[in-house]
Amino acid sequence: MDALIGRRLVKVVRLAWHRPDEPDELNVGPVQLVFDDGHGLLLDGGSDWTLTLTETYPGDD
């Protein structure tokens, strides 16, 4: 959680998953928190109730 300390949150991005033949499910998929310096945190929950935090960097796709 140290990646959150002292940073200003500027954007929350919801990454939705869908198959081409199915409608979009905007309530499914990871969330990215983007901070003012371009760095971020990708939060991804598992079906076993685990939460994975991955630090992202400016320019990551």
Buried (B, 14 or more C-beta within 10 A) or exposed (E): EEBEEEBEEEEEEEEEEEEEEEEEEEEEBBEBBBBEEEBBBBBBEEEEEEEEEEEBEEEEE
